[in-house]
Amino acid sequence: MVVRTCVGCRQRAEATSLVRVVAEQGTQQWVAVPDPRRSLPGRGAHLHPEARCLDLAVRRKALGRALRVEGPLDLGRLTAWIAGQAGSTGSSTSQNSTNQHR
């Protein structure tokens, strides 16, 4: 069992329950990219796939430090991926409750 620490909440968890994040060089700045298959090259940071942990990591400026990048870090792809994960786990429940109210 491989254990990693979430850069957001600082909780230790199995690596399989965390998403690995890597930094790729964009045209103007670094881009934080989710690596759910854990196969992209480069230094990685681990994060729970929850908006709460991403918010904590941003507030503490932990992603840039963990990835050892200087300058701004674009979080657009990572934010969209985490929002997609949250939407995919609860989408059937929210659709059912919406249909019941109609």
N, C-alpha and C positions, 0 to 999 in steps of 0.2 A: 504494500500500500504506500503510494507516494503522497506525501502531505506538503501542501503549499500554503502560503499566507496571502489572503486577499489584501490588496493594496488599499482598498477602501475602508473596510471595517476592521482590518487587522486580525480577523479570526482565522485560525488554522483550519483547513478542510482538505479532504481528499482532492487530488488534482482533477479527478473526473467530474467533480461538482463545480469546478471553477472554469472560466474561459480564459485562455491565454491571449494576451494582447501583445502585438509587436508594433514597432514604429517603422513606417516606410517613408522614404523621402519623396515628398510631393514637389510640385513646381515652385511653390513659394514657402512652404513650411512642412513640418513633419506631420504625418497622418497616422492616428492610432487605428489599427486594423485588428478586428477580432480574428483569432486563429483557433477555431473550435477543433480542428483536426490535429493541432499541435505540430504542424509540419513546415511552417514558414521559417525562413532563416532569420537569424538575428536574436538579440536579447529579448526576452519575454517577461511580462508581468502578469500576475494572475488576479482575477477579479470574479466575484460572484456575479452571475448574469442577472443582476437586479439594478434598477434605477437608483435605489437607495445607496448601494455601494459605489456606483459610479459618481453620484453626487458627492459622497464623502471623499472619494479619491480626487475629484476636481477641486473641492474646497481646500484640501490639504496639499494640493499640487504634487500628489504622490506618483501619478503616472509618468510625468516627465522625469522625475527623479529616478524612479525604478527602471525606466527605459534608457536613462542617461542621454537624453536629448536636450539640446539647448534651444531656446526660442519657443515660439508658439507651437502648440500641438493641436491639430484639428481633430475634434472628437466626433464629427458628423457620422462617419461610418459606424463607429462603435456605438453611438447613441441609437442609431437606427436599428442596428442588430439587436441590441438589448430590448428596445421597444418591440421589435418583432418577436422576440422570445417571450415577452410578457403577454403579447397579444395571442400567440399561438397556444399558450397554456390555458387561457381563460376565455377564448373566443366562443366556444360552443356554449358555455354557461351564460355569457352575456347575451348571446343571440337568443337563447331560450327565454331569458327573463324579459327581453325586449318584445318578443313575440307574444308573451302572456299579457302584456299591458295593452296590446292593441285591440 
